[in-house]
Amino acid sequence: MSATRFPTRPSCSGALLAAFEPTARDGDVFCATSHKCGQTWLLALLHHLKTDGRDPSFGGRGIYGVAPWLEHPLDMGRTFARFDVAERIAELEALDDPRLFKMLRRLRARTS
C-alpha cells in the first residue's frame, strides 16, 4: 500500500498504517495536528486523564511509549531503529484502552 493513501508526512510508513487499519478499535484516540502546536503537551494531558494522574512518569516509557507516533516508521523513543511491521502491530495491540496515538497532518496551502 502506498504512503499516499495516508497523507500525513513524507516519512509516513504506508505499510505500517495499512497493517494497523484493521486493528483500530472504537475507543482509539488519534491526536492529529500540524507541527509545533502543543500536540505532545496535549497527549501528556490525555494520558494523565486516562490514568487519573496515577502514572506521572509514563511508566518509564516516555510519551512515545504511552502515545506512539502511529505513522512514523522509526522507534522515536528508544533506538531510532526501523520497525518490523508485525512486531510494531503487536506492540500497538498490547496498549491499554483507550489507546492514544500521535499523528501529524500535512497541511497544504490554498492555491485559490
C-alpha positions in Angstrom: 0.0 0.0 0.0 1.5 3.4 -0.9 2.1 6.1 1.6 -0.1 8.5 -0.5 -3.2 6.7 0.8 -2.3 8.0 4.2 -1.2 11.6 3.5 0.4 12.5 6.8 4.1 13.3 6.1 6.9 12.3 3.7 8.4 9.7 6.1 5.0 8.1 6.6 5.0 4.3 6.6 2.1 3.3 4.4 2.8 -0.4 5.1 2.5 0.2 8.9 -0.7 2.2 8.6 -2.2 -0.4 6.2 -1.4 -3.1 8.7 -2.8 -1.1 11.6 -6.1 -0.1 9.9 -7.9 -3.4 10.5 -6.8 -3.4 14.2 -8.3 0.0 15.0 -10.7 0.0 18.0 -13.8 2.0 18.7 -12.1 3.7 21.7 -8.9 4.7 19.9 -7.9 8.4 20.2 -6.0 9.9 17.3 -4.4 13.2 18.0 -3.7 14.5 14.5 -2.4 18.0 14.3 0.1 20.1 12.4 3.7 20.7 13.6 4.5 22.9 16.7 1.0 23.3 18.0 1.3 21.6 21.5 0.5 18.1 20.5 2.9 16.4 22.9 1.6 18.5 25.7 -2.0 17.5 24.8 -1.1 13.8 24.6 0.5 14.0 28.0 -2.6 15.6 29.4 -4.8 12.9 27.7 -2.6 10.2 29.2 -2.9 11.7 32.7 -6.7 11.9 32.3 -6.7 8.3 31.1 -4.7 7.2 34.2 -6.3 9.6 36.7 -2.9 11.1 37.2 -1.5 7.8 38.7 1.3 7.5 36.1 3.2 10.8 36.1 6.4 9.3 34.6 4.6 7.4 31.8 5.6 4.1 33.4 9.2 4.8 32.4 8.3 4.5 28.7 8.2 8.2 27.8 5.5 9.9 25.9 6.1 7.7 22.8 5.6 4.6 24.9 2.1 5.7 26.0 1.1 7.7 22.9 3.0 6.3 20.0 3.7 8.2 16.8 1.5 6.0 14.6 2.6 6.7 11.1 6.4 7.1 11.7 8.4 4.0 10.7 11.2 4.6 13.4 11.3 3.9 17.1 11.4 7.5 18.2 11.5 6.9 21.9 14.3 4.3 22.2 16.7 3.3 19.4 15.6 5.2 16.3 15.7 1.8 14.5 13.2 1.0 11.8 10.2 -1.0 13.0 9.3 -4.5 11.9 5.7 -4.0 10.9 4.4 -7.2 12.5 6.3 -6.5 15.8 5.0 -2.9 15.8 1.4 -4.0 15.3 1.8 -6.5 18.2 3.1 -3.6 20.4 0.2 -1.4 19.5 -2.3 -4.2 20.1 -0.9 -4.6 23.7 -1.6 -0.9 24.6 -4.3 -0.4 27.2 -7.7 1.1 26.1 -8.3 3.8 25.2 -5.2 3.8 23.1 -3.7 7.2 22.3 -1.9 7.8 19.0 0.1 10.8 17.7 -0.2 11.7 14.1 1.0 14.7 12.2 -1.1 16.1 9.3 0.4 17.8 6.3 -1.4 21.0 5.7 -1.5 22.3 2.2 -1.6 26.0 1.3 -4.6 27.2 -0.5 -4.0 27.9 -4.1 -7.1 30.0 -4.8 
